[in-house]
Amino acid sequence: MATDNPLWGEERIANELLLKLAIRVSPRTVSEYMPKRPTGRPRGDQRWSTFVRNHAKAIVACDFFITVTATFRLFS
C-alpha cells in the first residue's frame, strides 16, 4: 500500500486498513513495515514554494476578488 501510494503516511495507511478491512493497526506498527526512503532524495509531497507556484493564478484571483470600502461595503 505504501509503494502504490507514496504520498500516504503511516497514519493514513492505518486509517485505510481500519475503514476498508476493519483491521485496527497502530501507525507505529505500519511505519515498521513501510519501505525506508533513500537518503538524499526529496520527499514525495510538494513543498510550499512549489504549491504557491502551481496555484498562483487561483490564489491571486481569490485574494483580490472582493474589495471592502471604508464604509464596509463589498465590491465583487
Secondary structure, DSSP 8 states (H G I E B T S, - for coil): -TTT-TT--HHHHHHHHHHHH-----HHHHHHHS----TTS--SS--HHHHHHHTHHHHHHHHTS-EE-TTS-EE-
